[in-house]
Amino acid sequence: MDTFLLDPLLHRFLTEDLEHGDITTEAIFTQNDHASASFISRCAMVSAGMASVAARVFALLDSEVRCTRAVADGTRVEAGAVLLKISGPTRSMLRGERVALNLVQRLCGIATYTRAFVEQVQDLPVVITDTRKTTPGLRLLEKYAVRVGGGHNHRYSLSDGVLIKDNHIAACGSITEAVRRVRSRVPHTINVEVETTTLAEVKECLQLKVGLIMLDNMPPALMREAVALIDGRALVEASGGVNMDNVRAIGESGVDIISIGGLTHSAPACDIGMDWDTGTPA
């Protein structure tokens, strides 16, 4: 991740938690107290953000906090694994503990959940992508975690690409009119994607020569018909209602992309603890 973009986020998260200071830590420890601690996995997971996020949190708080070990992103670990080791001023380590843990527990959860979907279709010519259904303020981090898990990123923001969805079509009147208006305003370098729910809408998109057709909430059997109808004339994305039970069947329908909002809005956080190496409770 680009620290130019990441650091302002981390500063904001630290400010939210610290506000005017850590009155508990400052009452117990002095500036001269030093210690070391480890981040330990409490369950099997895919590691994400140990060096790039957790260690960065402590470094921004205090340059004297050193990261001496960090498991690489994308590494699968079992319960009890040492994910990160840090050492330095006790006050700074305790001040950053909660923010660092909150973030990597979230990122590891997303990476682990994404990896499970990717493995369901890894032998098929299809990619798993996220959506914009991210936690406000955490999009940069959550989309990074999807990539760590082996997935791909869809649009980062509304400015990244054209996606004509059901409400655009309903408010505009038709797919044809929506595409016409888009093409009158958008540069030719930007691809046009349209969300469809029926074969009739797919046919309309083919007549308009759109570059990417989304099949929204279609059952796999109908998706297969749509893929056969499209016959390589556009990229095909499946979206809506994708879960671990049906992702394989969706992939076998022949679509090119499967987008899953749940990668970022429903991934369970992984349990990670910060254990004090010196015997002093953390």
Backbone hydrogen bonds, N-H to C=O, Kabsch-Sander energy under -0.5 kcal/mol:
donor,donor_aa,acceptor,acceptor_aa,energy
3,T,1,M,-0.6
5,L,2,D,-1.1
6,L,2,D,-2.3
7,D,3,T,-2.5
9,L,5,L,-0.7
9,L,6,L,-0.7
10,L,6,L,-2.1
11,H,7,D,-2.7
12,R,8,P,-1.8
13,F,9,L,-2.3
14,L,10,L,-2.5
15,T,11,H,-2.4
16,E,12,R,-2.0
17,D,13,F,-1.5
18,L,14,L,-3.1
19,E,15,T,-2.3
21,G,18,L,-3.2
23,I,21,G,-0.9
26,E,22,D,-2.5
27,A,23,I,-1.1
28,I,24,T,-1.3
29,F,25,T,-2.8
33,D,30,T,-1.2
35,A,88,G,-2.4
37,A,86,I,-2.5
38,S,275,D,-2.6
39,F,84,L,-2.9
40,I,38,S,-0.6
40,I,273,G,-3.3
41,S,81,A,-2.4
42,R,271,D,-2.9
45,M,77,V,-2.2
46,V,108,C,-0.6
47,S,45,M,-0.6
47,S,75,T,-3.0
53,V,49,G,-1.6
54,A,49,G,-2.7
55,A,50,M,-2.4
57,V,53,V,-2.2
58,F,54,A,-1.5
59,A,55,A,-2.1
60,L,56,R,-2.3
61,L,57,V,-1.4
62,D,58,F,-2.5
65,V,62,D,-1.7
66,R,64,E,-0.6
66,R,87,S,-3.4
68,T,66,R,-0.6
68,T,85,K,-2.3
69,R,85,K,-1.1
71,V,83,L,-2.7
74,G,47,S,-2.9
75,T,72,A,-1.6
77,V,45,M,-2.9
80,G,41,S,-3.4
81,A,78,E,-1.6
83,L,39,F,-3.2
83,L,81,A,-0.7
84,L,39,F,-1.1
85,K,69,R,-2.4
86,I,37,A,-2.5
87,S,66,R,-2.0
88,G,35,A,-2.5
90,T,33,D,-2.4
93,M,89,P,-2.0
94,L,90,T,-2.3
95,R,91,R,-2.2
96,G,92,S,-1.7
97,E,93,M,-0.8
98,R,94,L,-0.5
100,A,96,G,-2.4
101,L,97,E,-2.6
102,N,98,R,-2.8
103,L,99,V,-2.1
104,V,100,A,-2.3
105,Q,101,L,-2.6
106,R,102,N,-1.5
107,L,103,L,-2.6
108,C,104,V,-2.8
109,G,105,Q,-1.6
110,I,106,R,-2.1
111,A,107,L,-2.7
112,T,108,C,-2.5
113,Y,109,G,-2.3
114,T,110,I,-2.8
115,R,111,A,-2.3
116,A,112,T,-1.5
117,F,113,Y,-1.5
118,V,114,T,-2.7
119,E,115,R,-2.4
120,Q,116,A,-0.9
120,Q,117,F,-0.6
121,V,117,F,-0.8
121,V,118,V,-1.0
124,L,121,V,-2.3
126,V,124,L,-2.1
127,V,256,D,-1.9
129,T,258,I,-2.8
130,D,152,H,-1.6
134,T,132,R,-2.2
138,L,135,T,-2.8
142,E,138,L,-3.1
143,K,139,R,-2.7
144,Y,140,L,-1.3
145,A,141,L,-2.1
146,V,142,E,-1.6
147,R,143,K,-1.5
148,V,144,Y,-2.0
149,G,145,A,-1.8
150,G,147,R,-1.5
151,G,146,V,-2.5
152,H,128,I,-2.9
160,D,157,S,-1.7
162,V,191,N,-1.1
163,L,161,G,-0.5
164,I,193,E,-3.1
165,K,163,L,-0.8
169,I,165,K,-2.2
170,A,166,D,-2.8
171,A,167,N,-2.3
172,C,168,H,-2.0
173,G,169,I,-3.1
178,A,174,S,-1.9
179,V,175,I,-2.8
180,R,176,T,-2.2
181,R,177,E,-2.4
182,V,178,A,-2.2
183,R,179,V,-2.7
184,S,180,R,-1.3
185,R,181,R,-0.5
185,R,182,V,-1.6
186,V,182,V,-3.0
190,I,187,P,-1.7
191,N,189,T,-0.5
193,E,162,V,-1.4
193,E,191,N,-0.5
194,V,212,L,-1.9
195,E,164,I,-2.9
196,T,214,M,-2.7
202,V,198,T,-1.7
203,K,199,L,-2.5
204,E,200,A,-1.9
205,C,201,E,-2.1
206,L,202,V,-2.1
207,Q,203,K,-2.1
208,L,204,E,-1.4
209,K,205,C,-0.5
209,K,206,L,-0.8
210,V,205,C,-1.8
211,G,192,V,-0.9
212,L,192,V,-1.7
213,I,235,L,-2.9
214,M,194,V,-3.1
214,M,212,L,-0.5
215,L,237,E,-3.8
216,D,196,T,-3.1
216,D,214,M,-0.8
217,N,215,L,-0.6
217,N,239,S,-3.2
222,L,219,P,-0.7
223,M,219,P,-2.2
224,R,220,P,-2.2
225,E,221,A,-1.4
226,A,222,L,-2.3
227,V,223,M,-2.9
228,A,224,R,-2.2
229,L,225,E,-2.2
230,I,226,A,-2.7
231,D,227,V,-2.5
233,R,230,I,-2.0
235,L,211,G,-2.3
237,E,213,I,-2.6
238,A,257,I,-3.0
239,S,215,L,-2.2
240,G,259,S,-0.6
246,N,243,N,-0.6
247,V,243,N,-1.8
250,I,246,N,-2.2
251,G,247,V,-2.4
252,E,248,R,-2.2
253,S,249,A,-0.6
253,S,250,I,-1.0
254,G,251,G,-1.3
255,V,250,I,-0.7
256,D,236,V,-2.0
257,I,236,V,-1.9
258,I,127,V,-2.6
259,S,238,A,-2.5
260,I,129,T,-2.6
263,L,260,I,-1.2
264,T,261,G,-1.4
265,H,261,G,-2.0
266,S,262,G,-1.7
270,C,105,Q,-2.1
272,I,270,C,-0.7
273,G,40,I,-2.5
275,D,38,S,-3.1
275,D,273,G,-0.7
277,D,36,S,-2.3
278,T,36,S,-0.7
279,G,276,W,-0.6
